[in-house]
């Protein structure tokens, strides 16, 4: 018994790999060039990427216990970065 061509099951087509890459976008907060604080680039450790990166848009913040820190974002993944600094470095 031969099945007609209309009744045969066809394998589902796999999604286009380039379509997936096109939908994956970079974080909206990431900038092209890292900003500097005090004229020097600020490096912090990114916990998502497990490496040191230059912080984008560093801003001075005061911690809950009165200490000083810099807050910014990772240029590649957009994760929040914090770096504890002395009061004079703010």
C-alpha positions, 0 to 999 in steps of 0.5 A: 500500500503506497501513501499519496504524497499529500499524506506523508509527514514532512519533518518540521523545518528548523528555524533559521540560525541567522534569524535567532542571531538577529533577534538577540540584541545588545543591552540598551544601556551599553555604550560604545565607549566606556566612560571615565571617572576622574579622567581614568577608566574604571575597571570592575569585575563582571560576575556574569562574564567572570572577567574584569571589564571597563565600567560604562557610565560610572556614578559615585554612590554612598553605601548603607554604612557610609562608604564610597563606591562606583556604580555602572554597567558592563559594556557587553552584557549590561549587568550592574557593576559596583566597585568599592573606592576610597572617598578621595577617588569619588 
